[in-house]
Amino acid sequence: MELRWMTEELRVSLFAQRLGTAYPVSEKRIYAAMDAVEDATA
């Protein structure tokens, strides 16, 4: 669920920069979270 919200925050950071995000988010952070989920399920 957290990964989904990270992607939404990234969209906000890219397309509605004035709004800002709840926490720092980047593609690199999302990929790291995806790797963590993959490692946890493997």
Phi and psi restraints in degrees (range 20) as a CNS / XPLOR table:
assign (resid 1 and name C) (resid 2 and name N)
       (resid 2 and name CA) (resid 2 and name C) 1.0 -62.3 20.0 2
assign (resid 2 and name N) (resid 2 and name CA)
       (resid 2 and name C) (resid 3 and name N) 1.0 -37.1 20.0 2
assign (resid 2 and name C) (resid 3 and name N)
       (resid 3 and name CA) (resid 3 and name C) 1.0 -62.4 20.0 2
assign (resid 3 and name N) (resid 3 and name CA)
       (resid 3 and name C) (resid 4 and name N) 1.0 -38.8 20.0 2
assign (resid 3 and name C) (resid 4 and name N)
       (resid 4 and name CA) (resid 4 and name C) 1.0 -61.6 20.0 2
assign (resid 4 and name N) (resid 4 and name CA)
       (resid 4 and name C) (resid 5 and name N) 1.0 -44.2 20.0 2
assign (resid 4 and name C) (resid 5 and name N)
       (resid 5 and name CA) (resid 5 and name C) 1.0 -69.0 20.0 2
assign (resid 5 and name N) (resid 5 and name CA)
       (resid 5 and name C) (resid 6 and name N) 1.0 -31.0 20.0 2
assign (resid 5 and name C) (resid 6 and name N)
       (resid 6 and name CA) (resid 6 and name C) 1.0 -62.2 20.0 2
assign (resid 6 and name N) (resid 6 and name CA)
       (resid 6 and name C) (resid 7 and name N) 1.0 -40.5 20.0 2
assign (resid 6 and name C) (resid 7 and name N)
       (resid 7 and name CA) (resid 7 and name C) 1.0 -67.5 20.0 2
assign (resid 7 and name N) (resid 7 and name CA)
       (resid 7 and name C) (resid 8 and name N) 1.0 -36.2 20.0 2
assign (resid 7 and name C) (resid 8 and name N)
       (resid 8 and name CA) (resid 8 and name C) 1.0 -66.3 20.0 2
assign (resid 8 and name N) (resid 8 and name CA)
       (resid 8 and name C) (resid 9 and name N) 1.0 -41.0 20.0 2
assign (resid 8 and name C) (resid 9 and name N)
       (resid 9 and name CA) (resid 9 and name C) 1.0 -63.1 20.0 2
assign (resid 9 and name N) (resid 9 and name CA)
       (resid 9 and name C) (resid 10 and name N) 1.0 -38.0 20.0 2
assign (resid 9 and name C) (resid 10 and name N)
       (resid 10 and name CA) (resid 10 and name C) 1.0 -63.5 20.0 2
assign (resid 10 and name N) (resid 10 and name CA)
       (resid 10 and name C) (resid 11 and name N) 1.0 -41.5 20.0 2
assign (resid 10 and name C) (resid 11 and name N)
       (resid 11 and name CA) (resid 11 and name C) 1.0 -60.6 20.0 2
assign (resid 11 and name N) (resid 11 and name CA)
       (resid 11 and name C) (resid 12 and name N) 1.0 -42.6 20.0 2
assign (resid 11 and name C) (resid 12 and name N)
       (resid 12 and name CA) (resid 12 and name C) 1.0 -62.3 20.0 2
assign (resid 12 and name N) (resid 12 and name CA)
       (resid 12 and name C) (resid 13 and name N) 1.0 -44.8 20.0 2
assign (resid 12 and name C) (resid 13 and name N)
       (resid 13 and name CA) (resid 13 and name C) 1.0 -63.4 20.0 2
assign (resid 13 and name N) (resid 13 and name CA)
       (resid 13 and name C) (resid 14 and name N) 1.0 -28.9 20.0 2
assign (resid 13 and name C) (resid 14 and name N)
       (resid 14 and name CA) (resid 14 and name C) 1.0 -85.9 20.0 2
assign (resid 14 and name N) (resid 14 and name CA)
       (resid 14 and name C) (resid 15 and name N) 1.0 -40.1 20.0 2
assign (resid 14 and name C) (resid 15 and name N)
       (resid 15 and name CA) (resid 15 and name C) 1.0 -108.7 20.0 2
assign (resid 15 and name N) (resid 15 and name CA)
       (resid 15 and name C) (resid 16 and name N) 1.0 -15.8 20.0 2
assign (resid 15 and name C) (resid 16 and name N)
       (resid 16 and name CA) (resid 16 and name C) 1.0 -136.5 20.0 2
assign (resid 16 and name N) (resid 16 and name CA)
       (resid 16 and name C) (resid 17 and name N) 1.0 62.4 20.0 2
assign (resid 16 and name C) (resid 17 and name N)
       (resid 17 and name CA) (resid 17 and name C) 1.0 -60.2 20.0 2
assign (resid 17 and name N) (resid 17 and name CA)
       (resid 17 and name C) (resid 18 and name N) 1.0 -29.4 20.0 2
assign (resid 17 and name C) (resid 18 and name N)
       (resid 18 and name CA) (resid 18 and name C) 1.0 -62.3 20.0 2
assign (resid 18 and name N) (resid 18 and name CA)
       (resid 18 and name C) (resid 19 and name N) 1.0 -32.2 20.0 2
assign (resid 18 and name C) (resid 19 and name N)
       (resid 19 and name CA) (resid 19 and name C) 1.0 -69.1 20.0 2
assign (resid 19 and name N) (resid 19 and name CA)
       (resid 19 and name C) (resid 20 and name N) 1.0 -35.3 20.0 2
assign (resid 19 and name C) (resid 20 and name N)
       (resid 20 and name CA) (resid 20 and name C) 1.0 77.5 20.0 2
assign (resid 20 and name N) (resid 20 and name CA)
       (resid 20 and name C) (resid 21 and name N) 1.0 174.0 20.0 2
assign (resid 20 and name C) (resid 21 and name N)
       (resid 21 and name CA) (resid 21 and name C) 1.0 -120.9 20.0 2
assign (resid 21 and name N) (resid 21 and name CA)
       (resid 21 and name C) (resid 22 and name N) 1.0 161.1 20.0 2
assign (resid 21 and name C) (resid 22 and name N)
       (resid 22 and name CA) (resid 22 and name C) 1.0 -69.7 20.0 2
assign (resid 22 and name N) (resid 22 and name CA)
       (resid 22 and name C) (resid 23 and name N) 1.0 -29.3 20.0 2
assign (resid 22 and name C) (resid 23 and name N)
       (resid 23 and name CA) (resid 23 and name C) 1.0 -153.4 20.0 2
assign (resid 23 and name N) (resid 23 and name CA)
       (resid 23 and name C) (resid 24 and name N) 1.0 161.0 20.0 2
assign (resid 23 and name C) (resid 24 and name N)
       (resid 24 and name CA) (resid 24 and name C) 1.0 -61.1 20.0 2
assign (resid 24 and name N) (resid 24 and name CA)
       (resid 24 and name C) (resid 25 and name N) 1.0 134.8 20.0 2
assign (resid 24 and name C) (resid 25 and name N)
       (resid 25 and name CA) (resid 25 and name C) 1.0 -143.7 20.0 2
assign (resid 25 and name N) (resid 25 and name CA)
       (resid 25 and name C) (resid 26 and name N) 1.0 143.9 20.0 2
assign (resid 25 and name C) (resid 26 and name N)
       (resid 26 and name CA) (resid 26 and name C) 1.0 -153.3 20.0 2
assign (resid 26 and name N) (resid 26 and name CA)
       (resid 26 and name C) (resid 27 and name N) 1.0 168.8 20.0 2
assign (resid 26 and name C) (resid 27 and name N)
       (resid 27 and name CA) (resid 27 and name C) 1.0 -60.3 20.0 2
assign (resid 27 and name N) (resid 27 and name CA)
       (resid 27 and name C) (resid 28 and name N) 1.0 -39.5 20.0 2
assign (resid 27 and name C) (resid 28 and name N)
       (resid 28 and name CA) (resid 28 and name C) 1.0 -61.3 20.0 2
assign (resid 28 and name N) (resid 28 and name CA)
       (resid 28 and name C) (resid 29 and name N) 1.0 -42.7 20.0 2
assign (resid 28 and name C) (resid 29 and name N)
       (resid 29 and name CA) (resid 29 and name C) 1.0 -65.1 20.0 2
assign (resid 29 and name N) (resid 29 and name CA)
       (resid 29 and name C) (resid 30 and name N) 1.0 -38.5 20.0 2
assign (resid 29 and name C) (resid 30 and name N)
       (resid 30 and name CA) (resid 30 and name C) 1.0 -66.5 20.0 2
assign (resid 30 and name N) (resid 30 and name CA)
       (resid 30 and name C) (resid 31 and name N) 1.0 -44.1 20.0 2
assign (resid 30 and name C) (resid 31 and name N)
       (resid 31 and name CA) (resid 31 and name C) 1.0 -62.6 20.0 2
assign (resid 31 and name N) (resid 31 and name CA)
       (resid 31 and name C) (resid 32 and name N) 1.0 -38.5 20.0 2
assign (resid 31 and name C) (resid 32 and name N)
       (resid 32 and name CA) (resid 32 and name C) 1.0 -64.1 20.0 2
assign (resid 32 and name N) (resid 32 and name CA)
       (resid 32 and name C) (resid 33 and name N) 1.0 -40.4 20.0 2
assign (resid 32 and name C) (resid 33 and name N)
       (resid 33 and name CA) (resid 33 and name C) 1.0 -66.2 20.0 2
assign (resid 33 and name N) (resid 33 and name CA)
       (resid 33 and name C) (resid 34 and name N) 1.0 -37.9 20.0 2
assign (resid 33 and name C) (resid 34 and name N)
       (resid 34 and name CA) (resid 34 and name C) 1.0 -64.3 20.0 2
assign (resid 34 and name N) (resid 34 and name CA)
       (resid 34 and name C) (resid 35 and name N) 1.0 -41.2 20.0 2
assign (resid 34 and name C) (resid 35 and name N)
       (resid 35 and name CA) (resid 35 and name C) 1.0 -62.9 20.0 2
assign (resid 35 and name N) (resid 35 and name CA)
       (resid 35 and name C) (resid 36 and name N) 1.0 -39.8 20.0 2
assign (resid 35 and name C) (resid 36 and name N)
       (resid 36 and name CA) (resid 36 and name C) 1.0 -64.1 20.0 2
assign (resid 36 and name N) (resid 36 and name CA)
       (resid 36 and name C) (resid 37 and name N) 1.0 -40.8 20.0 2
assign (resid 36 and name C) (resid 37 and name N)
       (resid 37 and name CA) (resid 37 and name C) 1.0 -65.0 20.0 2
assign (resid 37 and name N) (resid 37 and name CA)
       (resid 37 and name C) (resid 38 and name N) 1.0 -43.9 20.0 2
assign (resid 37 and name C) (resid 38 and name N)
       (resid 38 and name CA) (resid 38 and name C) 1.0 -61.8 20.0 2
assign (resid 38 and name N) (resid 38 and name CA)
       (resid 38 and name C) (resid 39 and name N) 1.0 -41.9 20.0 2
assign (resid 38 and name C) (resid 39 and name N)
       (resid 39 and name CA) (resid 39 and name C) 1.0 -65.9 20.0 2
assign (resid 39 and name N) (resid 39 and name CA)
       (resid 39 and name C) (resid 40 and name N) 1.0 -36.1 20.0 2
assign (resid 39 and name C) (resid 40 and name N)
       (resid 40 and name CA) (resid 40 and name C) 1.0 -69.9 20.0 2
assign (resid 40 and name N) (resid 40 and name CA)
       (resid 40 and name C) (resid 41 and name N) 1.0 -30.6 20.0 2
assign (resid 40 and name C) (resid 41 and name N)
       (resid 41 and name CA) (resid 41 and name C) 1.0 -91.2 20.0 2
assign (resid 41 and name N) (resid 41 and name CA)
       (resid 41 and name C) (resid 42 and name N) 1.0 -12.5 20.0 2
